[in-house]
Protein backbone atom coordinates (compact mmCIF):
# COMPACT_ATOMS: atom_id res chain seq x y z
CA UNK A 1 0.00 0.00 0.00
CA UNK A 2 1.15 3.46 -0.79
CA UNK A 3 -0.39 6.51 0.73
CA UNK A 4 -0.20 9.42 -1.73
CA UNK A 5 2.47 12.10 -1.89
CA UNK A 6 3.49 13.43 1.47
CA UNK A 7 5.31 16.44 2.71
CA UNK A 8 6.66 17.46 6.08
CA UNK A 9 6.68 21.17 6.74
CA UNK A 10 8.35 22.90 9.62
CA UNK A 11 6.45 25.66 11.26
CA UNK A 12 8.56 28.66 12.20
CA UNK A 13 11.63 26.44 11.71
CA UNK A 14 12.97 27.01 15.20
CA UNK A 15 11.64 28.75 18.25
CA UNK A 16 13.55 29.62 21.41
CA UNK A 17 12.36 28.47 24.79
CA UNK A 18 14.00 28.16 28.21
CA UNK A 19 17.12 30.14 27.49
CA UNK A 20 19.08 28.71 24.59
CA UNK A 21 16.99 25.51 24.16
CA UNK A 22 15.47 25.39 20.66
CA UNK A 23 12.41 23.45 19.52
CA UNK A 24 11.28 22.74 15.96
CA UNK A 25 7.60 22.68 14.99
CA UNK A 26 6.74 19.96 12.48
CA UNK A 27 3.56 19.81 10.38
CA UNK A 28 2.70 16.67 8.41
CA UNK A 29 0.79 16.91 5.13
CA UNK A 30 -0.38 13.82 3.23
CA UNK A 31 -1.62 15.02 -0.14
CA UNK A 32 -3.76 12.01 -1.04
CA UNK A 33 -5.06 9.08 0.98
CA UNK A 34 -8.41 7.46 0.30
CA UNK A 35 -10.25 6.42 3.43
CA UNK A 36 -13.66 5.12 4.42
CA UNK A 37 -15.92 6.97 6.86
CA UNK A 38 -14.64 6.14 10.36
CA UNK A 39 -11.01 5.72 9.32
CA UNK A 40 -8.40 8.33 10.08
CA UNK A 41 -4.74 8.83 9.21
CA UNK A 42 -2.03 8.96 11.87
CA UNK A 43 1.70 9.43 11.87
CA UNK A 44 4.18 7.36 13.87
CA UNK A 45 7.94 7.63 14.10
CA UNK A 46 11.10 6.70 15.92
CA UNK A 47 11.06 9.62 18.39
CA UNK A 48 9.14 9.52 21.66
CA UNK A 49 6.99 12.54 20.61
CA UNK A 50 6.13 10.57 17.46
CA UNK A 51 5.04 7.52 19.44
CA UNK A 52 8.20 5.38 19.19
CA UNK A 53 6.48 3.25 16.49
CA UNK A 54 3.79 2.00 18.91
CA UNK A 55 0.26 1.76 17.53
CA UNK A 56 -1.81 1.52 20.70
CA UNK A 57 -2.78 4.73 22.44
CA UNK A 58 -2.17 7.11 19.55
CA UNK A 59 -2.22 10.62 20.93
CA UNK A 60 -4.47 13.21 19.31
CA UNK A 61 -1.49 15.32 18.17
CA UNK A 62 -0.43 12.40 15.93
CA UNK A 63 -3.79 12.15 14.16
CA UNK A 64 -4.03 14.04 10.91
CA UNK A 65 -7.18 15.93 9.96
CA UNK A 66 -9.28 16.42 6.86
CA UNK A 67 -12.70 17.77 6.00
CA UNK A 68 -15.13 17.57 3.09
CA UNK A 69 -13.46 20.47 1.30
CA UNK A 70 -9.88 19.15 1.56
CA UNK A 71 -10.40 15.36 1.36
CA UNK A 72 -8.44 13.23 0.38
CA UNK A 73 -5.71 15.50 1.81
CA UNK A 74 -4.80 14.91 5.48
CA UNK A 75 -2.73 17.38 7.57
CA UNK A 76 -1.56 18.08 11.10
CA UNK A 77 -3.98 20.24 13.04
CA UNK A 78 -1.14 21.81 15.01
CA UNK A 79 2.63 21.65 15.09
CA UNK A 80 4.36 18.79 16.86
CA UNK A 81 7.25 20.38 18.76
CA UNK A 82 10.49 18.41 18.74
CA UNK A 83 13.85 19.11 20.36
CA UNK A 84 16.86 18.77 18.06
CA UNK A 85 20.15 17.16 18.98
CA UNK A 86 22.95 19.58 19.74
CA UNK A 87 26.38 18.39 18.63
CA UNK A 88 29.57 19.13 20.57
CA UNK A 89 30.37 21.95 18.11
CA UNK A 90 27.14 23.68 19.18
CA UNK A 91 25.29 23.10 15.89
CA UNK A 92 21.85 21.52 16.12
CA UNK A 93 20.01 19.20 13.78
CA UNK A 94 16.79 17.26 13.80
CA UNK A 95 16.67 13.78 12.27
CA UNK A 96 13.79 11.32 12.50
CA UNK A 97 11.94 8.57 10.66
CA UNK A 98 8.18 8.29 10.29
CA UNK A 99 5.35 6.54 8.46
CA UNK A 100 1.66 7.12 7.98
CA UNK A 101 -0.93 4.57 9.02
CA UNK A 102 -4.68 4.19 8.74
CA UNK A 103 -6.53 3.86 12.02
CA UNK A 104 -9.45 1.47 11.52
CA UNK A 105 -10.05 0.92 15.25
CA UNK A 106 -13.52 2.49 15.01
CA UNK A 107 -14.58 -0.77 13.35
CA UNK A 108 -13.30 -3.01 16.18
CA UNK A 109 -15.82 -4.18 18.75
CA UNK A 110 -13.38 -6.35 20.67
CA UNK A 111 -10.56 -4.42 22.45
CA UNK A 112 -8.16 -7.28 21.68
CA UNK A 113 -8.52 -6.46 17.96
CA UNK A 114 -7.40 -2.83 18.37
CA UNK A 115 -3.70 -3.50 17.71
CA UNK A 116 -4.45 -5.12 14.34
CA UNK A 117 -6.75 -2.26 13.33
CA UNK A 118 -3.86 -0.13 12.05
CA UNK A 119 -2.72 -0.38 8.44
CA UNK A 120 0.86 0.77 7.87
CA UNK A 121 2.23 2.08 4.60
CA UNK A 122 3.78 -1.04 3.13
CA UNK A 123 4.99 -0.03 -0.33
CA UNK A 124 7.47 2.58 0.92
CA UNK A 125 10.44 2.50 3.26
CA UNK A 126 10.37 4.58 6.39
CA UNK A 127 10.19 8.23 5.49
CA UNK A 128 12.90 10.39 7.04
CA UNK A 129 13.65 14.00 7.77
CA UNK A 130 17.06 15.57 8.42
CA UNK A 131 17.13 19.31 9.09
CA UNK A 132 19.87 21.66 10.19
CA UNK A 133 18.40 23.88 12.88
CA UNK A 134 18.96 27.61 12.85
CA UNK A 135 17.08 30.04 15.04
CA UNK A 136 14.22 31.61 13.06
CA UNK A 137 14.68 29.34 9.99
CA UNK A 138 11.67 28.23 7.99
CA UNK A 139 11.94 25.18 5.71
C-alpha positions in Angstrom: 0.0 0.0 0.0 1.2 3.5 -0.8 -0.4 6.5 0.7 -0.2 9.4 -1.7 2.5 12.1 -1.9 3.5 13.4 1.5 5.3 16.4 2.7 6.7 17.5 6.1 6.7 21.2 6.7 8.4 22.9 9.6 6.4 25.7 11.3 8.6 28.7 12.2 11.6 26.4 11.7 13.0 27.0 15.2 11.6 28.7 18.2 13.5 29.6 21.4 12.4 28.5 24.8 14.0 28.2 28.2 17.1 30.1 27.5 19.1 28.7 24.6 17.0 25.5 24.2 15.5 25.4 20.7 12.4 23.5 19.5 11.3 22.7 16.0 7.6 22.7 15.0 6.7 20.0 12.5 3.6 19.8 10.4 2.7 16.7 8.4 0.8 16.9 5.1 -0.4 13.8 3.2 -1.6 15.0 -0.1 -3.8 12.0 -1.0 -5.1 9.1 1.0 -8.4 7.5 0.3 -10.2 6.4 3.4 -13.7 5.1 4.4 -15.9 7.0 6.9 -14.6 6.1 10.4 -11.0 5.7 9.3 -8.4 8.3 10.1 -4.7 8.8 9.2 -2.0 9.0 11.9 1.7 9.4 11.9 4.2 7.4 13.9 7.9 7.6 14.1 11.1 6.7 15.9 11.1 9.6 18.4 9.1 9.5 21.7 7.0 12.5 20.6 6.1 10.6 17.5 5.0 7.5 19.4 8.2 5.4 19.2 6.5 3.3 16.5 3.8 2.0 18.9 0.3 1.8 17.5 -1.8 1.5 20.7 -2.8 4.7 22.4 -2.2 7.1 19.5 -2.2 10.6 20.9 -4.5 13.2 19.3 -1.5 15.3 18.2 -0.4 12.4 15.9 -3.8 12.1 14.2 -4.0 14.0 10.9 -7.2 15.9 10.0 -9.3 16.4 6.9 -12.7 17.8 6.0 -15.1 17.6 3.1 -13.5 20.5 1.3 -9.9 19.1 1.6 -10.4 15.4 1.4 -8.4 13.2 0.4 -5.7 15.5 1.8 -4.8 14.9 5.5 -2.7 17.4 7.6 -1.6 18.1 11.1 -4.0 20.2 13.0 -1.1 21.8 15.0 2.6 21.7 15.1 4.4 18.8 16.9 7.2 20.4 18.8 10.5 18.4 18.7 13.8 19.1 20.4 16.9 18.8 18.1 20.1 17.2 19.0 23.0 19.6 19.7 26.4 18.4 18.6 29.6 19.1 20.6 30.4 22.0 18.1 27.1 23.7 19.2 25.3 23.1 15.9 21.8 21.5 16.1 20.0 19.2 13.8 16.8 17.3 13.8 16.7 13.8 12.3 13.8 11.3 12.5 11.9 8.6 10.7 8.2 8.3 10.3 5.4 6.5 8.5 1.7 7.1 8.0 -0.9 4.6 9.0 -4.7 4.2 8.7 -6.5 3.9 12.0 -9.5 1.5 11.5 -10.1 0.9 15.2 -13.5 2.5 15.0 -14.6 -0.8 13.4 -13.3 -3.0 16.2 -15.8 -4.2 18.7 -13.4 -6.3 20.7 -10.6 -4.4 22.5 -8.2 -7.3 21.7 -8.5 -6.5 18.0 -7.4 -2.8 18.4 -3.7 -3.5 17.7 -4.4 -5.1 14.3 -6.8 -2.3 13.3 -3.9 -0.1 12.0 -2.7 -0.4 8.4 0.9 0.8 7.9 2.2 2.1 4.6 3.8 -1.0 3.1 5.0 0.0 -0.3 7.5 2.6 0.9 10.4 2.5 3.3 10.4 4.6 6.4 10.2 8.2 5.5 12.9 10.4 7.0 13.7 14.0 7.8 17.1 15.6 8.4 17.1 19.3 9.1 19.9 21.7 10.2 18.4 23.9 12.9 19.0 27.6 12.9 17.1 30.0 15.0 14.2 31.6 13.1 14.7 29.3 10.0 11.7 28.2 8.0 11.9 25.2 5.7 
